[in-house]
Amino acid sequence: MFPPRFAYQAPRSLEEAISLLGSSGDYAKVLAGGQSLVPMMKLRFASPDVIIDINNLPGLDYHRAGPDGSFHVGALARHADLEWSSLLGQTQPTMAAAAPLIADPLVRNRGTLVGSLCHADPQGDWAAVMIALKGQVVAQGPAGRRTIDMKDFVTGPFETALAHDEIAVEAVVPPAQGARKGGYLKLERRVGDFATCGAAVALETGPAGDVIKAGIALCGVGGATIDAVDAADALIGQPLGPAVIDTAASLAAGAANPGSDHRGSADYKRHMVHTFVTRLLTSPNAALDASMRTAA
Amino acid sequence: MTETQQRPRALDEVKIGGMGASRKRVEDDRFIRGKGRYVDDIVLPGMLHMEILRSPLPHARINGIDTSRAWQIPGVRLVLTGEMLATRNLAWMPTLSYDTQAVLATDKVRFQGQEVAAVIADDPYIAKDACDAIEVDYEPLPPIVNPRQAVEPDAPVIRDDKQDSNVIYDWEAGDQAGTDQAFAQADLVSKIELHYPRSHPSPIECCGSVADFNRATGKLTVYMTTQAPHIIRAAVAMVAELPEQNIRIVSPDIGGGFGNKVPIYPGYVVSILASILLEVPVKWIEDKTGNLISTGFARDVYLRGELALKRDGTILGMRMHTDADHGAFFADAQPSKFKIGLMHSTFAAYDVPYAHLTARGMYTNKAPGGVAYRCSFRVTEAMFFQERMIQAAAGDLGMDQAEFRRRNFVKDDDFPHRTPLGFLTDSGQYAKCLDVGLKAIDYDNFRREQAEARKRGRLLGLGISTMTEPLGAGNSREYDILGIKMFDSAELRVHMSGKAIVRTGARTQGQGHETTWAQIVAHELGIPAEDITVEEGDTDTAPFGMGTYASRSTPVAGAAVSMAARKVRAKARRLAAHLLEVSEEDVEWELGRFYVRSAPHQGVTIQECSMAAYSNMPDGMEPGLESVAYYDPPNLTWPFAVYIATVEVDPDTGVWDVLKVVAVDDCGVRINPMIVEGQIMGGLTEAYAMASMQFITYDADGNCVGSNYMDYLLPTAWETPGFELHSEVVTPCPHHPLGAKGIGECAAVGGPAAFVNAVMDAVAGPGAPGEGVRNIDMPLLPDRVWEALHQRRDISGAPPVRTDA
């Protein structure tokens, strides 16, 4: 496993990093955790000319709640930071359920949430979570900062809306209008496996228990992360009862577009979407139990 | 000489680290400190690096190879192709199964990942870049990915270099007429068809070699990842036509083998040739994908099995047909004279009067070199098939799974027992082991819980696997590699101070020889184990032996250690008589000490005898205290095991969790019980892996699925269940000097059926929602279990893997 030759830069400031990106020609890659990029380089699936290592940039390794109730994850916050965060468990049930299911402990110690969003793997967990939460990515380039909605951020498999001289510096979850509920379930063959099928549900409920905001997103079951908009919309204004749950689960399964492969048939994967969405809506916060790794 | 009048206290054998001591593994000291020395740690002056270019296609004619761009890259020293090897008659090499295998492809490539060219360069990065710069003109041919495709009338011929069909052999064993008659008399015939999927031993350390040819001395030294260094030396002598005394094979620390490091691979051969051509050391280190897609795989056998049964549960006869997928070259690393290895050891634990086995082997466009992975040459398939057939038969009869087995076991007083397919088993207490297992799993209680749970829609299952297997190749009558008989050897040198060094022809790769062999010497001589060094793996120093695989080290090399120590003890006795000034007949032995029979307080220790061997030997006695023993076992050893697993299946998802696993292993006398338990736990982990997640498959285009750890899954501590081990039953091996039997492979061989039988019981047992489903192929991935439940049909996992196309 020997990657092709590449140049390596380790800037000390964000401005320097952006300027290096701007001057690095066609194929520069930003290195944060490197948990996807480095293996791809070793397999020679990716051969960037320049690696810009952002690990020396100050002030990006945070996750925090904003004064308005929004939630912010910096570009160098590791999966493990989120996994062990008490803040997350109290305020962000969908993220808290997903964090311990990302890959394995070694990957979680180095990999980052923002890096995972930028990698835009259709099987990636965080993209589904952030789409369900209607989150955003803050990108910084030579012209300053801009905010990109998650639904617009991923433009295709392994492709994002970032310009070549932009760095994603933060992921943001907007403030909740109601009580937050939600979870994430993932079918994997073994710990550390990519999702055969993953489902993220993020709900906000009013005082009467009716759903005022909903997001459902899927990974592993199509060529990109799937935003199951119709399934989520079916929940709005309703209390969570068996009939509406079944409707939403069926719509989510319909939104999935899986292929048949060694992980299972398309029918099975669609069925798993139905099962996961049903389970997540039936007991929205139960998935926080990390032992539900395989939805048993 | 001991001068006290009191007889000294007898040595405590466990305290000196002898037999039965759960002594901590001495080799682990260096491994856990990161001080192991593996092939890749070896750096020689002026050493170059080799990289292999592999075929992206499974089957294609090679119209040309253009290496000119590779030669132009600075730092490239040599680019080798099959055509260049052919000029030295080295494009093909013999396999251990009397076939030939391409070293570097000349006419065609025959599997994805086949070795096509090699680059030797100043560093591995340059070598890899240069491989990428080689242009190969391939003309694609249709690929074959299973043995059924291989025998279709219009199937392309894979080995058009030597024959006009894809059939390698048609082999049989047993009594066909008798078996036909048994089936004619049956009340019921139970049938099952299934596929044991292809898996891979997948040691964490891949294969590699550092070849160092010195033109001045004529000496070739090869450091390499091999479980059998002496076999390699013999093979290199034949292939490279170098004098055997000028070849030194060194197997340094090995990062796992599991059978993967028995065969001879093209990478080794090319690195040796490159070193001879360039006259500098050449290092080749395989990457993980190379290891998974081109080296010795395991299994990939299709079964059609039938049992002739009487209503009362008696087995009258057994019929089995197997089709084995050998890949592009018949390169099984197996030393028996039987084409399908020891498949016919199946049903050895059961009293079956008539049996007939037919076995066919086929070429396919897949990697060659089977029968590895903790398996004595297809014993794994034999026992899995047996236990799946037994489960299906008990189900067809409506009999209890435990009772059906007990009824048909070979009984304790029936030994020696000739199995229906020709083996001789010699010892065991099968029913007693089963009883221990049933009690440990609380069998009756579980069956009640299972029935209760089913009423509430929960699917619990229990699976039993019971088997005896032949471990410890040889004897030399039936086992050889390239004509070399399957014995093993040990050399023991006791130094003046009573410390000692043992060398054997085996090669440890996790089995703990450095610990266990010292314990055998401690047992035989009373020298504390910590005073004994064990060394293996260097053909210049180790006595000739056949290496470590097939659970053969303790049965064969361990026996040789024992015999070598007994020779030393015999000489020490003469030294003792001399020191005690009595005749040899008056000398008695107790652990670590000789004494005068009539005066037990007068004695000499083994250490005092050692000193005398170099300083005070009697007139006419040869100085020194050393011995060499070669041991040819009279039979294989036959351990017996019971594995029972309980599971719960989630009917909505097909996901299953293991509730409990009980293992009862009767492997005879245990030298180091802790190491034995480690072997059993490792084997059960691999059994769980194969049952639940692990396989290599191919799509219809011949692409390998499972060529890296993203898809070839090794279970972690997270999903691996706990194991409850039992060692209550001990039936010593009647012919091994210490009563020990092989153990290394038992759990990996017998374990898979316990898990599969448990899931099948939950899904398709009496009254279960999938009743009528006879089989789900391993690995029992959730989608397969779910499909079996909801579609109520057998689920095949045979390649080609399904896709949308």
Interface residues (C-beta under 8 A of the other chain):
Chain A: M1 F2 P3 P4 R5 L43 R44 D104 L187 R189 R190 V191 G192 D193 F194 T196 G259 S260 D261 H262 R263 G264 S265 A266 Y268 K269 H271 M272 T275 R293 T294 A295 A296
Chain B: E51 P124 Y125 A127 K128 D129 D132 D287 K288 T289 D650 D652 T653 G654 V655 D657 M693 T697 V705 G706 N708 M710 D711 L713 L714 P715 T716 W718 E719 L781 P782 D783 W786 E787 V801 R802 T803 D804
